[in-house]
Amino acid sequence: GSEFRTAAKEMGWTEPEVDENEEGKAKEKPRIFLPPDGLLSLQGFVNVYHAELLGGKFWGINYDLSVMGDPLPQVGTFEARYDRMYCTTKLVPTAVVDTVSTASCPNDIEPSDHLPVAASFKIAELN
């Protein structure tokens, strides 16, 4: 994940150039090899978690702190919606799938904090 990739970079790993296929997409992510003499400094460790915070990955930091015996205080379940779908008046929604979880995500049932949002549309009739 992103923590490991950032830590590897802090330890001296450099991401190699990636070959692209005919569509211009990367064939696959390069494997990460930790340098044999690589050390993660205290500042490198701080940089890893700073990058996670900037990436909005608060749950990962919360999990790591919990595993270390110093969990963040429970202040309730965060309830908000970030994912949205927009359409123009030329499209008419015909079905909407809205996913709701009653527990903080990720959890044992929902492996990701990104719950699916889906909709079907039809082209509006011309008047």
Secondary structure, 3 states (H helix, E strand, C coil): CHHHHHHHHHCCCCCCCCCECCCCCECCCCCCCCCCCCCCCHHHHHHHHHHHHHCCCHHHHHHHHHHCCCCCCCCCCCCCCCCCCCCCCCEEEEEEEECCCCCCCCCCCCCCCCCCEEEEEEECCCC
